[in-house]
Amino acid sequence: MYIQNLLHIDKITGKKNKAKIFFPLCGKAVEMFYLAKKGHTIVGVEYIEIGVKQFLDENKLSYKKTKHVPEIDGDVYENEENRIKIYCGDYFKFGPTLETNFDGVWDRGGLEAVLIDQRGKYTDIMKSVMKRGAPCVYRSPRLTGRRRTTI
Ligand SMILES: C[S@@+](CC[C@H](N)C(=O)[O-])C[C@H]1O[C@@H](n2cnc3c(N)ncnc32)[C@H](O)[C@@H]1O
């Protein structure tokens, strides 16, 4: 659990009890389940299917592969009980035709995982699905000290 980001959870959720939170390049981030248990709706994007299944299995979450999404060359996995939806496909094909109106973004290590010349597109996609003015808490695993978390 990445406490540094959790310190900013009120900013991510806008202090809402039921915020819609975006996890780009989510991997197996355990915070998805942690925040879902708090009542929030979670949407992740991850292209490694085994990672998506491991996240669900390791957290003992039942799930269904609910639909194929040709736009991202992938599928959607859902745990309806906890309002967790993970798009298993290419983030760079994700966008507002699939999801919009995120109250906030939780990103740990995603920006660094993409090539430098793709980072503009990475953040453009993020902005296109967020509510106007919504915050993004980003944590870079490589930076240390006070620079670790930027908002
Ligand atoms: C550094 S990890 C992120 C870990 C995660 N955010 C966490 O907090 O544990 C980067 C993840 O991005 C995924 N990834 C990389 N490029 C992607 C893309 N174009 N579309 C979807 N997922 C991608 C990788 O498979 C990997 O799981």
The ligand as an SDF file (V2000), in Angstrom:
LIG
                    3D

 27 29  0  0  0  0  0  0  0  0999 V2000
    5.0670    0.3520  -13.1840 C   0  0  0  0  0  0  0  0  0  0  0  0
    3.7000   -0.6990  -13.5170 S   0  0  0  0  0  0  0  0  0  0  0  0
    2.4110    0.1740  -12.7120 C   0  0  0  0  0  0  0  0  0  0  0  0
    2.0500   -0.4290  -11.4400 C   0  0  0  0  0  0  0  0  0  0  0  0
    0.7720    0.0230  -10.7910 C   0  0  0  0  0  0  0  0  0  0  0  0
    0.3240    1.3400  -11.1920 N   0  0  0  0  0  0  0  0  0  0  0  0
    0.9390   -0.0640   -9.2980 C   0  0  0  0  0  0  0  0  0  0  0  0
    0.7250    0.9110   -8.5880 O   0  0  0  0  0  0  0  0  0  0  0  0
    1.2920   -1.1490   -8.8030 O   0  0  0  0  0  0  0  0  0  0  0  0
    3.2610   -0.3700  -15.2010 C   0  0  0  0  0  0  0  0  0  0  0  0
    2.1320   -1.2270  -15.7130 C   0  0  0  0  0  0  0  0  0  0  0  0
    1.6700   -0.6690  -16.9360 O   0  0  0  0  0  0  0  0  0  0  0  0
    1.3160   -1.6990  -17.8350 C   0  0  0  0  0  0  0  0  0  0  0  0
    1.3560   -1.1000  -19.1780 N   0  0  0  0  0  0  0  0  0  0  0  0
    2.4300   -0.6010  -19.8290 C   0  0  0  0  0  0  0  0  0  0  0  0
    2.0740   -0.0820  -21.0120 N   0  0  0  0  0  0  0  0  0  0  0  0
    0.7240   -0.2360  -21.1110 C   0  0  0  0  0  0  0  0  0  0  0  0
   -0.2390    0.1130  -22.0990 C   0  0  0  0  0  0  0  0  0  0  0  0
    0.1100    0.7250  -23.2390 N   0  0  0  0  0  0  0  0  0  0  0  0
   -1.5330   -0.1860  -21.8770 N   0  0  0  0  0  0  0  0  0  0  0  0
   -1.9050   -0.8010  -20.7260 C   0  0  0  0  0  0  0  0  0  0  0  0
   -1.0370   -1.1670  -19.7500 N   0  0  0  0  0  0  0  0  0  0  0  0
    0.2540   -0.8880  -19.9390 C   0  0  0  0  0  0  0  0  0  0  0  0
    2.3370   -2.7780  -17.5530 C   0  0  0  0  0  0  0  0  0  0  0  0
    1.8820   -4.0450  -17.9570 O   0  0  0  0  0  0  0  0  0  0  0  0
    2.5060   -2.6580  -16.0380 C   0  0  0  0  0  0  0  0  0  0  0  0
    1.6330   -3.5310  -15.3490 O   0  0  0  0  0  0  0  0  0  0  0  0
  1  2  1  0
  2  3  1  0
  2 10  1  0
  3  4  1  0
  4  5  1  0
  5  6  1  0
  5  7  1  0
  7  8  2  0
  7  9  1  0
 10 11  1  0
 11 12  1  0
 11 26  1  0
 12 13  1  0
 13 14  1  0
 13 24  1  0
 14 15  1  0
 14 23  1  0
 15 16  2  0
 16 17  1  0
 17 18  1  0
 17 23  2  0
 18 19  1  0
 18 20  2  0
 20 21  1  0
 21 22  2  0
 22 23  1  0
 24 25  1  0
 24 26  1  0
 26 27  1  0
M  CHG  2   2   1   9  -1
M  END
$$$$
